[in-house]
């Protein structure tokens, strides 16, 4: 059975080869880099296939070693026995199946779960759709877009994101003066 890239979740990006034994440095795309320690099997896919530019199938890879370091996460995959093989992996995404997602505390969500949610204000007026999440040093910022309007940037904090309803795929936003472009 094959799995489509669109059904996988990216948890890291391979940024460079490390050493001569096939290790790579992975930039985590998760707030929990320690989750890499529990990974045994992952999928490797080019960024272009993850964004739908091409339809190449992901490659299954066994994780044989993980070391969390200041420069990133050093990972050894069974498919890269030497530096030459590791260099071919640079630029690929490290992806997992949905069933391998780490459970989150109540009230927290993965970005991929929220993209596409409808945003409404406290009076129920439609503001647009969540189309991106910016990861900034202080906190995330939700980018809400509506056709024909400039994007609304909303700090992802309780003061402004009043409620997220996964059943209806909506989020209630408190809009204050100066928030709209």
C-alpha positions in Angstrom: 0.0 0.0 0.0 1.4 3.4 -0.9 0.6 6.7 0.8 0.3 10.0 -0.9 2.5 12.9 0.2 -0.7 15.1 0.8 -1.7 12.6 3.5 1.6 13.0 5.4 2.8 15.7 7.9 6.2 17.3 7.6 8.2 17.3 10.8 11.6 18.4 9.5 13.6 19.5 6.5 17.0 18.0 5.6 19.4 20.9 5.3 22.8 19.3 4.9 24.9 16.2 5.0 27.1 15.7 8.1 30.3 13.7 8.2 31.2 10.8 6.0 28.9 8.1 7.5 25.6 9.3 5.9 24.3 11.4 8.7 22.2 14.5 7.9 21.2 17.6 9.8 17.4 18.1 10.0 15.8 21.4 10.7 12.8 20.6 12.8 9.4 21.9 11.7 7.9 21.1 15.1 7.9 22.7 18.5 8.9 19.4 19.9 12.2 18.4 18.4 12.6 15.6 21.0 9.8 13.8 19.2 12.5 12.7 16.7 13.9 10.3 19.3 10.8 8.1 19.0 10.7 8.0 15.2 11.5 4.6 13.7 10.1 4.9 10.2 9.5 8.1 8.2 8.8 9.2 4.7 11.2 11.4 2.7 9.7 13.6 0.0 10.9 16.5 -2.1 9.4 19.8 -1.2 7.9 20.1 -4.7 5.9 16.9 -4.2 4.7 18.1 -0.8 3.4 21.4 -2.3 1.8 19.6 -5.2 4.2 20.7 -7.9 5.1 17.1 -8.8 3.5 13.8 -7.9 6.5 11.7 -6.9 5.8 9.2 -4.2 7.5 9.5 -0.8 10.3 7.1 0.0 10.1 5.1 3.2 13.2 5.4 5.4 14.2 3.7 8.6 15.6 6.0 11.3 18.7 4.3 12.8 20.1 7.1 15.0 19.1 10.5 16.3 21.1 13.1 18.2 19.6 16.5 19.1 22.2 19.2 18.7 22.4 23.0 18.7 22.8 23.2 14.9 19.7 20.9 14.4 18.9 17.3 14.7 21.5 14.8 13.4 19.7 11.8 11.9 21.0 8.6 10.3 18.7 6.9 7.8 19.1 3.4 6.6 18.9 4.6 3.0 22.1 6.8 3.4 25.1 4.6 4.2 27.6 7.3 3.2 28.0 11.0 2.6 27.2 10.7 -1.1 23.8 9.1 -0.4 23.2 11.7 2.4 23.9 14.6 0.1 21.1 13.3 -2.2 18.7 13.7 0.7 19.4 17.4 1.2 16.3 19.5 0.5 13.9 16.6 1.3 11.2 16.8 3.9 11.0 14.3 6.7 7.3 13.3 7.0 5.2 11.1 9.2 1.9 9.4 8.8 -1.1 11.0 10.7 -1.2 8.1 13.2 2.3 8.9 14.3 1.4 12.5 15.4 2.3 13.2 19.0 -0.8 14.0 21.1 -1.1 17.6 22.1 -2.4 19.1 25.3 -6.1 20.3 25.2 -6.5 23.6 23.5 -3.4 23.3 21.3 -3.4 22.4 17.6 -1.1 21.5 14.8 -0.9 24.2 12.1 -2.1 21.8 9.4 -5.3 21.1 11.4 -6.2 24.8 11.4 -5.4 25.9 7.9 -8.7 26.5 6.1 -10.8 27.3 9.2 -13.3 30.1 8.7 -12.7 33.1 10.9 -15.6 35.1 12.3 -15.6 38.1 14.6 -17.4 38.2 18.0 -20.6 39.3 16.3 -20.4 36.3 13.8 -19.4 38.3 10.7 -17.2 36.4 8.3 -13.6 37.7 8.3 -12.1 35.2 5.9 -10.2 31.9 6.0 -7.0 31.0 7.9 -4.5 30.6 5.1 -1.1 30.6 6.9 0.5 30.8 10.3 3.6 32.9 10.8 6.0 31.6 13.4 7.5 34.7 15.1 9.7 34.9 18.2 7.0 36.2 20.6 4.1 34.1 19.3 2.5 32.8 16.2 0.4 35.1 14.0 -2.6 33.9 12.0 -2.9 35.1 8.4 -6.6 35.4 7.6 -7.5 36.1 4.0 -10.7 37.2 2.3 -11.2 37.5 -1.4 -10.6 41.1 -2.6 -9.3 42.3 0.8 -5.9 42.6 2.4 -4.9 39.9 4.8 -5.8 40.3 8.5 -2.9 39.4 10.8 -4.1 38.1 14.2 -1.7 37.3 17.1 -2.4 33.7 18.1 -3.1 34.5 21.7 -6.2 34.0 23.8 -6.9 37.8 23.9 -7.6 37.7 20.2 -8.4 34.1 19.3 -11.4 33.7 21.5 -12.5 30.2 20.5 -11.5 27.5 18.1 -14.3 25.0 17.2 -12.9 21.9 15.4 -16.4 20.5 14.8 -17.5 23.5 12.6 -13.9 24.4 11.5 -14.3 28.0 12.7 -12.4 30.3 15.0 -13.8 33.4 16.7 -11.5 36.4 16.5 -11.6 39.5 18.7 -10.9 42.3 16.2 -9.6 45.6 17.7 -9.0 49.0 16.2 -5.9 49.1 14.1 -5.9 45.4 13.4 -7.5 45.7 10.0 -5.2 47.1 7.2 
